[in-house]
Amino acid sequence: MVFHCSRRRWCWLFNTRMRKPIFILVCGWLFIAIFTFSLLSLPSTKSINRSNSKNCSYFRKFVGTSANGPTKFPLVIPHVEPNISCEDRKLFIAVFVNSASADEQHLLRRMAIRKTWGASSEIQPRWRVFFALGISKNTAVDLKIRREALKYNDILIGNFTDTYKNVVIKTFMSHYWAYFRLNCEYILKADDDVYIRVPRLVEWLAGPAELPTRFYGGYLHEILTVVRDPRLQWYLPKEVYNETNFPPFSQGSFQVVSTDMLPSYFHYTQFIRKPFHTDDAYFGVMARDLGLSARQIPGFRFSLPKTDEELLAVIAFGHQVEVTGMLKYYLRYELLAIIPPVYQME
């Protein structure tokens, strides 16, 4: 059948050679429209930050987000933070998991933690898990993370690029936020590839052990030589830290500090020594200079447990515990909880 145009000016619509570019143009318009709609429909940072706890009696006066000391190190409050009540901010220990916006793997780890060891209950003393992130260079990734933050109400996002060099900014962001926005006794900083039995840690911290008022501990590195090879990511030049070895420090996969230490920590970062990117080693240097001793927490270990006996004896382990591993360990702990115990923890 031959189609004849009654009006010459509309014939180009039915020209075979014109169909492909027209199709591409229409698809482009649709993509722009959908993307614009997604931006407009995304809750603003202000709406995510909206909180029903603006007048919590224990809130400390916030002193600002910029560096206010000679080191110029930025202590930042996240521009996206959970919306929780004053009562829910009263915790025995706040758990901050350093995650990342880099790829899908970190999202899967966050989901696994929420479903396994990070699923807190109302058992006293109370605890809660939060995730700390920076911003991505990819706008689409940032939009996805902001939606995740709104859905799960457990994410802090700082206004800095999410890179390895900025992990130390991320770590201090969560501590800074906890000091000004929570009412808690301890902070546990962790990576997103570890497994932690938080209730057991709470038992130990609140138990009969005579802990110092100002506490810093975890899985300790007793002696570690400073890396001077600029090809390695842990490299530190002598002008940043000129000693040969680090003092004992808690390995960065999981470390615990008491909140009464935090004002001294913040002052140290601003006026005494600028933080360097190997944040766990920096904490050890800072603790030593402030007259504190790092403490090994029983049950904290770097290697993975291989038997049920080891599994029951540990409190925290990792790193490189991936999603399937978290699920495996969680299910095993669930099973061991209903089986008459053969092994007792020390």
Secondary structure, DSSP 8 states (H G I E B T S, - for coil): -----SSGGGGGGG-HHHHHHHHHHHHHHHHHHHHHHHHHHS--HHHHH--S-TT-TT------SS--STT-------SB-----TGGGEEEEEEEEE--SSSHHHHHHHHHHHHTTT---S-SS-EEEEEEEEE-S-HHHHHHHHHHHHHHS-EEEEEEE--GGGHHHHHHHHHHHHHHH-EEEEEEEEETT-EE-HHHHHHHHHSSS---SS-EEEEEES-EE----TTSTT---TTT---SEE-SEEEEEEEEEEGGGHHHHHHHHHHT----S-HHHHHHHHHHHTT---EE-TTEESS---SHHHHHH-SEE-SS--HHHHHHHHHHHHHHHHS--SS---
